[in-house]
Amino acid sequence: MPTIYQIKAEICEIGKRMYNRGFVASNDGNITVKIGDDEYLATPTGVSKGYMNPEDIIVVDSKGEKKFGSLRPSSEIKMHMLIYRRREDVKAVVHAHPVTATAFAVAGIPLTQCVLPEIIVTMGAVPLASYATPSTEEVPNSLLPYIDKADAIMLANHGVVTVGKDLLEAYHRMESVEHFAKVLFHALQLGNVNYLSKENVDALIKVREKMGLGGKKYECEVCSVTDCPLRK
C-alpha cells in the first residue's frame, strides 16, 4: 500500500503530465483521490497543476470541506464528491480541459460515435452533460444522468471529467478521451469517417466481456450509412 506522501507525489506527477500535455492551462483542473471512508486528497485552488508539491495537496472530507492543509480546495470539489457518493468503485477523479475534447464539448458534439475499437472495448463512449455554471451545484447535478453509466463525461463549454479505480486509470482515461477527439477531428477534416457497424460493435462488446474489464462502459451510437450526427 502506498503511503499518503506517495499518493500526494503521484498527484503532483499526474498534474505535471496534464500541464505538459496541454490538458490544463494556468491554474485549471483538479484531482482527487479517496484514501478513507471520509478522507480524500485534493489539489488546491489557485495552484498550477504543473508546479505542485506534495505539501500543497490538502485533505478534505466527504462534504468537500478541508480537514488538513494550508490551502483551500477547488470550488469544483462538489463535483468530485457527488461522483464518490454515486460510485463506490471510484477511487480517483480527474477534471481537465483538453483542447480537442473541450472543443467538441463547446460545439455540443458528444464523443458517442462508434469509431475506434479500443475506445469501445476499454472505455465506451463519452456523453456530453448539459451546460452548468462552474463552481455551483449545477455542475454535479449535470452529471446525474451519466455518472452511473460512464467513466468519462464531457462538460458542455467546460471540459472533461474522468474516473478510475486509481489515479493512473482516471488519468489514462483523460488521455484516451483527448486521443479519441483528435482522431475524430482529423478524420472529419479529411472529409470522411468510417463508422463501425452494429455487427462490428457487437463483436467488440464480446471482446470486452471476455476480457472482464471493470468500470462503466457508456454505449456508443451505431450510425447507419446515411444517418449520423456528424454527417449532417
C-alpha positions in Angstrom: 0.0 0.0 0.0 1.4 3.4 -0.9 1.8 6.0 1.8 -0.1 9.2 1.9 3.0 11.1 0.9 3.5 8.7 -2.1 -0.1 9.3 -3.2 0.4 13.1 -2.9 3.6 12.8 -5.0 1.7 10.8 -7.6 -1.0 13.5 -7.8 1.8 16.1 -8.4 3.2 13.9 -11.2 -0.1 13.5 -12.9 -0.7 17.2 -12.5 2.6 17.8 -14.3 1.7 15.4 -17.1 -1.7 17.2 -17.6 0.0 20.6 -17.7 2.8 19.4 -20.1 0.3 17.8 -22.4 -1.8 21.0 -22.5 -4.8 19.4 -20.8 -4.9 22.4 -18.4 -3.7 26.0 -18.5 -2.8 28.3 -15.7 -4.5 27.0 -12.5 -7.2 25.0 -14.3 -8.2 21.4 -13.5 -8.4 19.4 -10.3 -7.6 15.9 -9.0 -8.8 13.9 -6.0 -8.0 10.5 -4.6 -10.0 8.6 -2.0 -7.9 7.5 0.9 -10.5 6.6 3.5 -14.2 6.5 4.3 -14.3 10.2 4.9 -10.9 11.4 3.6 -9.8 12.5 0.2 -6.6 14.0 -1.1 -7.4 17.0 -3.3 -5.4 19.5 -5.4 -5.8 23.1 -4.0 -7.4 26.0 -5.8 -5.2 28.7 -7.3 -2.2 26.5 -7.9 -0.9 25.4 -11.3 -1.1 21.6 -11.8 2.3 21.7 -13.4 4.0 23.2 -10.3 2.5 21.5 -7.3 4.5 20.0 -4.4 3.2 17.2 -2.1 2.9 19.7 0.7 0.3 21.6 -1.4 -2.1 18.7 -1.5 -4.9 19.0 1.1 -7.2 16.6 2.8 -11.0 17.0 2.6 -13.9 15.1 4.0 -16.9 13.7 2.1 -18.6 17.1 2.1 -15.6 18.6 0.4 -14.6 20.6 3.5 -10.9 20.9 4.3 -9.6 18.8 7.2 -5.8 19.3 6.8 -3.6 21.6 4.8 -2.8 25.3 4.4 -4.5 25.9 1.0 -8.2 25.9 0.0 -9.9 23.1 -2.0 -11.2 23.9 -5.5 -14.7 25.1 -5.9 -15.3 22.1 -8.2 -14.9 19.7 -5.2 -18.7 19.3 -5.2 -18.5 17.5 -8.5 -15.9 15.1 -7.2 -17.8 14.3 -4.0 -21.0 13.6 -5.9 -19.1 11.1 -8.1 -17.7 9.3 -5.0 -21.2 9.1 -3.4 -22.7 7.6 -6.6 -19.8 5.3 -7.5 -18.3 3.1 -4.7 -15.9 1.6 -7.3 -14.3 5.0 -8.0 -11.2 5.9 -6.0 -9.9 8.8 -8.1 -11.3 11.7 -10.2 -9.6 13.9 -12.7 -11.0 17.1 -14.2 -9.2 18.9 -17.0 -9.8 20.9 -20.2 -8.0 19.0 -23.0 -8.3 21.2 -26.1 -9.8 19.0 -28.7 -12.3 17.2 -26.5 -13.3 20.5 -24.9 -13.8 21.9 -28.5 -16.2 19.1 -29.1 -17.9 20.0 -25.8 -18.1 23.7 -26.9 -19.6 22.6 -30.3 -22.2 20.5 -28.5 -20.9 17.2 -30.0 -20.6 14.2 -27.7 -18.0 11.6 -28.4 -20.5 8.8 -28.7 -19.8 7.7 -32.2 -18.7 4.1 -32.8 -15.3 4.7 -34.4 -12.3 3.4 -32.5 -12.3 -0.2 -31.4 -10.0 0.3 -28.4 -12.3 3.1 -27.1 -15.4 0.9 -27.4 -13.6 -2.0 -25.6 -11.8 -0.2 -22.8 -13.9 2.9 -22.1 -17.1 3.1 -24.1 -18.5 6.3 -25.5 -18.2 9.8 -23.8 -21.5 11.5 -23.3 -22.0 15.3 -23.0 -23.5 16.7 -19.9 -25.7 19.9 -20.2 -24.1 23.3 -19.5 -23.7 24.2 -15.8 -22.3 27.3 -14.2 -18.8 26.4 -12.8 -18.4 26.3 -9.1 -22.1 25.8 -8.4 -24.3 22.8 -7.6 -25.4 22.9 -11.2 -22.1 21.1 -12.2 -22.6 18.0 -10.1 -26.3 17.9 -10.9 -25.4 17.9 -14.7 -23.6 14.6 -14.2 -26.5 12.8 -12.7 -27.9 11.3 -16.0 -24.5 9.8 -16.8 -22.2 9.1 -13.8 -23.8 5.7 -13.1 -23.2 4.7 -16.7 -19.9 6.3 -17.8 -16.3 6.6 -16.7 -15.7 9.7 -18.8 -18.1 12.6 -19.2 -17.7 15.8 -21.3 -19.0 19.0 -19.6 -20.6 21.4 -22.1 -18.5 24.5 -22.7 -16.2 23.4 -19.9 -14.0 20.3 -20.2 -13.9 16.6 -19.3 -14.1 14.6 -16.1 -12.8 11.0 -15.8 -12.8 8.5 -13.0 -11.0 5.3 -12.2 -10.2 2.6 -9.6 -7.0 4.5 -9.0 -5.4 7.8 -10.1 -3.4 6.4 -13.1 -6.6 4.8 -14.6 -8.5 8.0 -14.2 -5.7 9.9 -15.9 -5.3 7.4 -18.7 -9.0 7.8 -19.5 -8.4 11.5 -19.8 -5.7 10.8 -22.3 -8.0 8.4 -24.2 -10.8 10.9 -24.4 -8.4 13.5 -25.9 -6.9 11.0 -28.3 -10.3 9.9 -29.5 -11.3 13.6 -30.0 -8.1 14.3 -32.0 -8.5 11.3 -34.3 -12.2 12.1 -35.0 -11.4 15.7 -35.6 -8.7 14.9 -38.2 -10.9 12.3 -39.9 -13.6 15.0 -40.2 -11.1 17.4 -41.7 -10.2 14.7 -44.2 -13.8 14.5 -45.2 -14.8 11.0 -44.2 -15.4 8.9 -41.1 -15.9 5.2 -41.4 -18.3 4.3 -38.6 -18.4 0.8 -37.2 -21.4 -1.3 -37.9 -23.7 -2.9 -35.3 -22.0 -6.2 -36.1 -18.6 -4.7 -35.5 -19.7 -3.2 -32.2 -21.4 -6.4 -31.0 -18.2 -8.3 -31.7 -16.2 -5.7 -29.7 -18.6 -5.9 -26.8 -18.0 -9.7 -26.7 -14.2 -9.0 -26.6 -14.8 -6.6 -23.7 -16.8 -9.1 -21.8 -14.2 -11.8 -22.4 -11.5 -9.5 -21.0 -13.6 -8.9 -17.9 -12.9 -5.2 -17.9 -14.3 -3.2 -15.0 -15.8 0.2 -14.8 -18.8 1.6 -16.7 -18.9 1.5 -20.5 -21.3 4.1 -21.9 -22.5 2.5 -25.2 -21.6 4.3 -28.4 -24.2 5.2 -31.0 -24.3 2.9 -34.0 -24.8 5.1 -37.1 -26.4 3.9 -40.4 -24.7 4.7 -43.7 -26.8 7.8 -44.2 -27.7 8.9 -40.7 -25.1 10.1 -38.2 -25.0 13.4 -36.3 -21.6 14.2 -37.8 -22.8 13.7 -41.4 -25.5 16.4 -41.0 
